[in-house]
Amino acid sequence: MLDLEKLGWEAGSVGELDHRLLTAPHVKLRSAIAGEHGDVVYSVDLRITRPNTEYLSTTEFHSIEHLLLAGFRKYMLDHFISVAPMGCQTGFYLVLLNEGDAQRICGVYENILNDILAAGEVPYARAQDCGNYRNHDLALAQVVARRVLADRSSWLQVV
Ligand SMILES: [Zn+2]
């Protein structure tokens, strides 16, 4: 049995919660699944906006997705499996292999958001790398990144 509190996740914050109670932005462990050889897959919610209250535009969403993808490849290559948009347009699903430490994940996320503020372009925004390469806007993504960073101290409080 994994000790999720030891990894820095608040008791009661893990798993599926009533979306009406969720605050944002937050970083929340959705699940941790151990395989028979001891490897663990962690699924983490990077919630950006409050559910049923506010949504990212498809352009904001798309550019942030690309920037997060580049960032997790940069900082967590050995653990990073994927980052994918939530269909409700309020956040992203992050999937990691053998890295479930809340502070470490938040530290990398913070680095990535700071990198977004300093970025000169949206990565992989070319027709050969993207399925809708015209639908990007770095400035909009930077506004969102700045907002998420402003609440850094409360990312692990999810309700
Ligand atoms: Zn794309």
Boltz pocket constraint, residues with backbone or C-beta under 6 A from the ligand:
constraints:
  - pocket:
      binder: B
      contacts: [[A, 62], [A, 66], [A, 124], [A, 129], [A, 130], [A, 131], [A, 132], [A, 133]]
      max_distance: 6.0
